[in-house]
């Protein structure tokens, strides 16, 4: 049982105490700065394109599989629950969740890995590709909605949460938002919770999509402690439920267990540290965590999905084709930039490679396939 707070905790981020935006703006009327960030993310082009970007299965492989957009919404729902339970800012947590995948390439991690490989092999001076860094680049530079600045001009706290991972080399060029990757400090609790909400969402919902696709089976999952225990509980409660509803109830129960465990364990850590400000959260050890037992069970589920779903031969076939599309697009544009629209042409080779990466990363699955066909096929 968790107790929901109605007042902000002392360690919560407060919009009125934000570290501000890169470009100063007057405060919004009728909403907080964190609400404004969330609203700007929802209205941006990169957010809409997530509807047609792969989570595990290509967007055109089925209408019921999750996309980056539905995944982001599911992360936001879990993250808001955690934020409410622990007394931190829900609007900031939701904004981070909705923006965390804006920089993802088409074709999921396959596209990201191949784009990184292309940059490192064919334009090493450009520094590779990191999707979290690209998400920050989207909100800082690439969105074109406002007359006064590039990007969305989000608060520091939102940008801090979007940048979940970052190499030290890139962090050195990012100023304040990259400093924690160099000095070993933590992000806000809102950012920490969203990071784990992301894990809860994709592990459990990939189970759902994996079963729906037929690539993993119920007997396989029953070898996992976390699935078997919840399956037994649900079966006792609903012995006559049809298989589809039974699986939905099991996944629902697993998510609830993970949320409750994360809430309790994080609350215990907070009680031990007793931070009185967000700066004390940043200066301390990580606060958001699962218990050791649940962490082990969640890791076992993650390893199961890696072996049996993400590396399933049918997924690997899709992965191989996706990587080829990304590489051949990159090579074509680098070899002959005249194939690009004027807005993506640059005189400097490093800037040209980065512009090509921005263009490809912004593509949806089906747009990338269409561009590839337009360049490589005569019909």
Secondary structure by P-SEA (a helix, b strand, c coil): cbbbbcccccccccccccccccccccccccccaaaaaaaaaaaccccccccccccccccccccccccaaaaaaaaaaaaaaaaaaacccaaaaaaaaaccccccccccaaaaaaaaaaaaacccccccccaaaaaaaaaccccccccccccccccaaaaaaacccccaaaaaaaccccccccccccccaaaaaaaaaaaaaaaaaaaaaaaaacccccccccccaaaaaaaaaaaaacccccaaaaaaaaaaaaaaaaaaaaaaaaaaaaaaaccccaaaaaaccccccccaaaaaaaaaaaaaaaccccccaaaaaaaaaaaaaaaaaaaaaaacccccccccccccaaaaaaaaaaaaaaccaaaaaaaaaaccccc
